[in-house]
């Protein structure tokens, strides 16, 4: 049975059983797409079919693209991995560490022991966190009137660190700050920089912070899984289209077809269609552990409607490159040690396996993150790809 037949049957069955309202998935090697398919609907009961060119909120899959922009600036000598980031964005020199709260609920903070660096921002070791997985950040936001990150208001970036920079791994708003650094040294808004230096060279014509009219005609909506396992479309849930800042950590919309072009660029050591988007040595640097003895840990939910507890391959030590999670052992799906991966909040996922020379992109539009049906379906799709190619 071919990969096309096997993967089609898997995804079609999942939709028929109501596991996801719609799903699009793609596998690629260095040369091009080896599988793509879409099943179900962009909006449940809406009639429009989910397809490989459906536009989705890729959320934190944005991070790897922002990291690519930052590393281009490192190549050009405008950004530096280990210099204090406050030299580029002075606000990063004002960030405090949260120590706790006084009896009245006022936050208690102190200066960090060392300055934040770009390396720490790219590896999630600077001390920043997301409110989705850290109750202290929610409490700080409530005490100070600080808006949540998806408002894309500049004040959303003023939350404190949870620990001194470099002490450990904690998933957070780091890449939003890295995006600010790219803007500071390039003189461009992040979206404009990405379009000119990443998207256009890669042929990613359907990826942007601002949803174009053409993209909107193919846009899938996010669905919330209820206690009864039924999905409810969240028709108004959308990243601000006139934001104060373009969210380098999670603001992009795009298609799996577009993202596969980025995956192929990494598989080809920075090359795409005859252009060198990143130097091969830069891709190598991004693809290995860059946070020393720190390890990726489980994300314990602080907002159950938005995320379940989340950890990929529990029990396996996982490191971090420059915006990629790296598995240190062979994964149950067949993914080789040293592969790169990450995900987006509405259950979008990708992986890049440099050893096998393959990768994949998968998208639903479902909350909570690490959904009990959508995440296993991604892993089964990935395993199907490896089984068929072995």
Secondary structure, DSSP 8 states (H G I E B T S, - for coil): --HHHHHHHHHHHHHHTTS-SEEEEEEEESSSEEEEEEEEBSSTTS--B--TT-BEE-GGGHHHHHHHHHHHHHHTTSS-SSSBGGGT-GGGGS-EEEEEE-TTS-EEEEE-SS--BHHHHHHT-SS---TTT-HHHHHHHHHHT---GGG--GGGGG--BSS-TTSS---STHHHHHHHHHHHHHSS-HHHHHIIIIIHHHT-TT-BSS--HHHHTTB---EEE-TTS-EEE-TT----TT-SS--TTT--EE-HHHHHHHHHHHHTTTEETTEESS-HHHHHHHTS--STT-----B--S-TTTB--B-SSTTS-EEE-SS-EEESS--TTS--TT-EEEEETTTEEEEEETTTTEEEEEE--EESBS-TTHHHHHHHHHHHHHHHH-
